[in-house]
């Protein structure tokens, strides 16, 4: 019994750390009218679109900037006009020790190709999980529009 308790107490901090995805350091800004073109993304829903939209900022293109774990998903809600920002890393894969990015399956749902996890309510700023147990939410960052410039930061 004591051996089992000792083993559990030893592995408990390791297991709880593996499941927690902490926000990364983020400090990024962009012009909402040019960012989709700058990032080379042709989408039916550009970030400055009248009916909402999104743009993906890949860390691989912004190696010297603080853009999250794997990059940022910038999103504009079509109804409210609010801007939201999410980390591109899949929280389910991260919990398993794997760095995998998400992608936009539709203009409202983000998905992971590896684990097929899905997140909805991207347009409401929550990014809650729609399948599995629903315990892995997307990491969100503060997005603030000043003029034509969208500022993303968590420090």
VOBA-1610 file (N, C-alpha, C; in pm, whole numbers, padded with zeros to 5 digits, always signed):
BEGIN
Unk+00082-00120+00000Unk+00000+00000+00000Unk+00086+00126+00000Unk+00189+00129+00085Unk+00277+00246+00089Unk+00353+00261-00042Unk+00392+00148-00101Unk+00464+00155-00229Unk+00373+00215-00337Unk+00248+00173-00340Unk+00154+00227-00437Unk+00131+00377-00414Unk+00117+00417-00291Unk+00101+00559-00258Unk+00224+00639-00299Unk+00343+00584-00274Unk+00468+00651-00311Unk+00477+00668-00463Unk+00440+00564-00537Unk+00444+00570-00684Unk+00345+00676-00734Unk+00223+00675-00678Unk+00122+00774-00720Unk+00168+00917-00691Unk+00224+00940-00575Unk+00270+01073-00539Unk+00387+01117-00626Unk+00470+01020-00671Unk+00583+01052-00757Unk+00536+01094-00896Unk+00438+01020-00952Unk+00396+01047-01088Unk+00287+01152-01100Unk+00218+01187-00993Unk+00111+01285-00999Unk+00154+01420-01055Unk+00266+01479-01009Unk+00306+01608-01068Unk+00341+01597-01216Unk+00396+01484-01259Unk+00432+01466-01399Unk+00306+01460-01484Unk+00206+01383-01438Unk+00083+01368-01514Unk+00005+01499-01521Unk-00001+01572-01412Unk-00076+01697-01415Unk-00006+01802-01501Unk+00124+01802-01507Unk+00197+01896-01592Unk+00172+01865-01739Unk+00168+01735-01774Unk+00151+01697-01914Unk+00020+01747-01971Unk-00084+01763-01890Unk-00214+01802-01939Unk-00237+01952-01942Unk-00151+02031-01886Unk-00173+02175-01877Unk-00101+02248-01989Unk-00176+02325-02063Unk-00118+02406-02170Unk-00125+02551-02125Unk-00013+02603-02086Unk-00005+02742-02040Unk+00011+02835-02160Unk-00044+02955-02150Unk-00024+03051-02259Unk+00124+03083-02279Unk+00162+03098-02404Unk+00299+03137-02437Unk+00307+03290-02436Unk+00429+03341-02439Unk+00449+03485-02446Unk+00404+03533-02585Unk+00314+03633-02587Unk+00261+03682-02713Unk+00264+03834-02715Unk+00320+03888-02823Unk+00320+04032-02848Unk+00331+04050-03000Unk+00219+04078-03064Unk+00214+04084-03210Unk+00111+04190-03250Unk+00135+04254-03362Unk+00037+04347-03417Unk+00041+04339-03569Unk-00072+04372-03631Unk-00082+04366-03777Unk-00192+04459-03826Unk-00183+04495-03953Unk-00286+04574-04018Unk-00393+04477-04067Unk-00517+04495-04024Unk-00623+04400-04059Unk-00655+04399-04208Unk-00621+04505-04281Unk-00651+04512-04424Unk-00546+04442-04510Unk-00427+04422-04458Unk-00320+04364-04540Unk-00266+04231-04488Unk-00306+04188-04368Unk-00243+04070-04307Unk-00267+03942-04386Unk-00386+03920-04440Unk-00409+03798-04518Unk-00317+03791-04639Unk-00298+03904-04707Unk-00208+03908-04823Unk-00063+03890-04778Unk-00026+03958-04668Unk+00111+03946-04615Unk+00144+03801-04579Unk+00047+03731-04523Unk+00068+03591-04482Unk+00048+03494-04598Unk+00008+03544-04715Unk-00010+03458-04833Unk-00133+03370-04823Unk-00238+03419-04757Unk-00359+03339-04738Unk-00474+03394-04819Unk-00519+03315-04914Unk-00639+03349-04991Unk-00755+03275-04925Unk-00846+03348-04866Unk-00959+03287-04799Unk-01086+03361-04834Unk-01199+03292-04829Unk-01328+03356-04853Unk-01365+03448-04738Unk-01297+03432-04624Unk-01327+03511-04506Unk-01201+03582-04458Unk-01157+03690-04525Unk-01039+03764-04480Unk-01066+03835-04347Unk-00963+03865-04274Unk-00974+03923-04141Unk-01048+04056-04141Unk-01039+04131-04249Unk-01109+04260-04254Unk-01244+04250-04323Unk-01292+04128-04345Unk-01418+04109-04417Unk-01539+04161-04342Unk-01636+04203-04419Unk-01761+04255-04362Unk-01834+04146-04284Unk-01819+04021-04327Unk-01891+03910-04265Unk-01800+03826-04177Unk-01706+03889-04111Unk-01612+03816-04025Unk-01504+03752-04107Unk-01407+03691-04040Unk-01299+03625-04111Unk-01189+03584-04017Unk-01083+03530-04076Unk-00971+03484-03995Unk-00840+03489-04073Unk-00731+03481-03999Unk-00598+03474-04058Unk-00510+03393-03963Unk-00423+03311-04018Unk-00332+03230-03938Unk-00192+03288-03947Unk-00133+03313-03832Unk+00004+03363-03823Unk+00091+03246-03778Unk+00170+03191-03868Unk+00252+03073-03835Unk+00382+03115-03768Unk+00417+03046-03663Unk+00542+03073-03592Unk+00663+03053-03684Unk+00653+02960-03775Unk+00764+02934-03867Unk+00796+03055-03955Unk+00699+03141-03982Unk+00720+03263-04060Unk+00761+03381-03972Unk+00738+03369-03841Unk+00764+03479-03747Unk+00852+03429-03632Unk+00965+03373-03668Unk+01053+03308-03569Unk+01106+03403-03462Unk+01122+03530-03496Unk+01180+03625-03400Unk+01072+03703-03324Unk+00946+03669-03347Unk+00836+03738-03280Unk+00768+03645-03181Unk+00704+03702-03081Unk+00631+03625-02980Unk+00490+03599-03032Unk+00473+03484-03099Unk+00344+03451-03159Unk+00290+03316-03110Unk+00301+03290-02982Unk+00245+03169-02924Unk+00333+03047-02941Unk+00276+02932-02909Unk+00350+02805-02917Unk+00381+02767-03061Unk+00278+02772-03149Unk+00297+02733-03289Unk+00248+02840-03385Unk+00196+02949-03332Unk+00141+03055-03413Unk+00009+03102-03355Unk-00058+03192-03428Unk-00182+03251-03379Unk-00293+03238-03482Unk-00413+03216-03433Unk-00532+03220-03515Unk-00606+03348-03478Unk-00608+03444-03571Unk-00678+03570-03551Unk-00817+03556-03612Unk-00918+03599-03538Unk-01055+03577-03583Unk-01141+03700-03558Unk-01226+03734-03656Unk-01323+03844-03641Unk-01464+03785-03649Unk-01544+03815-03546Unk-01682+03769-03543Unk-01767+03853-03639Unk-01850+03787-03718Unk-01931+03857-03817Unk-02046+03936-03755Unk-02095+03895-03640Unk-02210+03963-03579Unk-02168+04083-03494Unk-02071+04060-03406Unk-02031+04167-03312Unk-01918+04254-03365Unk-01839+04201-03458Unk-01722+04273-03507Unk-01602+04261-03414Unk-01616+04184-03304Unk-01505+04166-03210Unk-01397+04077-03271Unk-01273+04103-03229Unk-01159+04023-03273Unk-01116+03932-03158Unk-01078+03809-03193Unk-01032+03711-03095Unk-00901+03650-03144Unk-00825+03594-03051Unk-00698+03533-03088Unk-00679+03403-03009Unk-00635+03300-03079Unk-00612+03169-03019Unk-00471+03121-03054Unk-00415+03038-02968Unk-00288+02972-03000Unk-00317+02860-03099Unk-00227+02837-03192Unk-00245+02735-03295Unk-00214+02593-03248Unk-00163+02577-03126Unk-00128+02442-03080Unk-00253+02368-03035Unk-00262+02240-03069Unk-00373+02155-03028Unk-00356+02119-02881Unk-00448+02157-02794Unk-00432+02128-02652Unk-00444+01979-02618Unk-00518+01903-02700Unk-00528+01758-02675Unk-00396+01688-02705Unk-00334+01722-02816Unk-00205+01661-02852Unk-00098+01706-02753Unk-00103+01832-02713Unk-00006+01883-02615Unk-00014+01804-02485Unk-00135+01769-02444Unk-00154+01690-02322Unk-00090+01552-02333Unk-00069+01506-02457Unk-00004+01377-02482Unk+00144+01394-02514Unk+00194+01517-02500Unk+00335+01544-02523Unk+00371+01565-02669Unk+00272+01598-02753Unk+00295+01617-02897Unk+00258+01760-02935Unk+00347+01828-03008Unk+00319+01962-03059Unk+00258+01947-03198Unk+00128+01975-03209Unk+00054+01963-03334Unk-00032+02087-03350Unk-00042+02140-03470Unk-00121+02262-03490Unk-00265+02227-03529Unk-00353+02322-03505Unk-00491+02311-03549Unk-00505+02379-03685Unk-00618+02364-03748Unk-00648+02434-03873Unk-00796+02471-03871Unk-00836+02564-03954Unk-00978+02602-03964Unk-01047+02508-04062Unk-01135+02425-04010Unk-01210+02331-04094Unk-01322+02405-04168Unk-01390+02494-04097Unk-01490+02583-04155Unk-01461+02722-04098Unk-01544+02819-04129Unk-01520+02951-04072Unk-01563+02958-03924Unk-01618+02850-03868Unk-01660+02847-03728Unk-01595+02736-03645Unk-01528+02640-03709Unk-01474+02525-03637Unk-01326+02507-03668Unk-01246+02493-03561Unk-01104+02460-03574Unk-01089+02312-03543Unk-00993+02245-03609Unk-00977+02100-03592Unk-00829+02064-03594Unk-00795+01951-03534Unk-00660+01895-03537Unk-00657+01775-03630Unk-00559+01771-03721Unk-00547+01658-03814Unk-00501+01530-03745Unk-00424+01544-03637Unk-00368+01427-03570Unk-00471+01354-03484Unk-00535+01426-03392Unk-00628+01362-03298Unk-00774+01382-03338Unk-00797+01465-03437Unk-00929+01500-03488Unk-01016+01571-03384Unk-00951+01633-03287Unk-01023+01716-03190Unk-01081+01836-03262Unk-01196+01883-03214Unk-01263+01997-03277Unk-01300+02100-03172Unk-01292+02228-03211Unk-01326+02339-03123Unk-01421+02432-03195Unk-01527+02469-03126Unk-01624+02563-03183Unk-01630+02689-03099Unk-01725+02772-03128Unk-01741+02902-03062Unk-01616+02989-03077Unk-01543+02967-03186Unk-01429+03050-03220Unk-01477+03195-03232Unk-01597+03212-03285Unk-01654+03345-03306Unk-01699+03413-03177Unk-01700+03341-03065Unk-01742+03400-02938Unk-01627+03417-02839Unk-01507+03380-02882Unk-01391+03399-02796Unk-01365+03290-02695Unk-01437+03176-02706Unk-01417+03070-02606Unk-01332+02956-02658Unk-01356+02910-02780Unk-01279+02798-02834Unk-01296+02670-02754Unk-01423+02637-02720Unk-01446+02517-02641Unk-01451+02393-02729Unk-01412+02282-02670Unk-01402+02155-02742Unk-01541+02098-02768Unk-01562+02046-02888Unk-01694+01995-02925Unk-01702+01843-02920Unk-01590+01775-02915Unk-01595+01629-02911Unk-01509+01578-02796Unk-01502+01450-02782Unk-01428+01385-02673Unk-01485+01428-02538Unk-01406+01460-02442Unk-01456+01493-02309Unk-01474+01643-02287Unk-01429+01724-02379Unk-01448+01867-02368Unk-01364+01935-02261Unk-01252+01875-02226Unk-01170+01933-02119Unk-01049+02010-02168Unk-01029+02016-02299Unk-00913+02085-02354Unk-00960+02204-02438Unk-00950+02322-02382Unk-00992+02444-02452Unk-00872+02508-02520Unk-00897+02579-02627Unk-00790+02652-02694Unk-00741+02764-02603Unk-00611+02791-02611Unk-00554+02902-02535Unk-00592+03032-02607Unk-00644+03127-02532Unk-00685+03255-02590Unk-00590+03366-02546Unk-00578+03465-02632Unk-00497+03583-02603Unk-00581+03707-02629Unk-00546+03816-02564Unk-00619+03942-02578Unk-00595+04002-02716Unk-00703+04039-02783Unk-00696+04104-02913Unk-00767+04238-02904Unk-00698+04344-02945Unk-00755+04479-02934Unk-00729+04555-03064Unk-00835+04607-03122Unk-00826+04684-03247Unk-00817+04832-03215Unk-00712+04897-03268Unk-00696+05042-03257Unk-00674+05094-03399Unk-00777+05158-03453Unk-00770+05200-03593Unk-00774+05077-03682Unk-00673+05064-03768Unk-00663+04946-03855Unk-00565+04843-03802Unk-00507+04867-03687Unk-00405+04778-03631Unk-00466+04691-03520Unk-00446+04560-03534Unk-00491+04464-03434Unk-00371+04428-03347Unk-00384+04451-03217Unk-00277+04421-03120Unk-00313+04295-03043Unk-00217+04203-03037Unk-00233+04078-02963Unk-00124+04077-02858Unk-00164+04055-02733Unk-00063+04057-02626Unk-00116+03985-02503Unk-00023+03939-02422Unk-00059+03886-02290Unk+00043+03934-02185Unk+00115+04039-02217Unk+00203+04101-02118Unk+00215+04249-02142
//
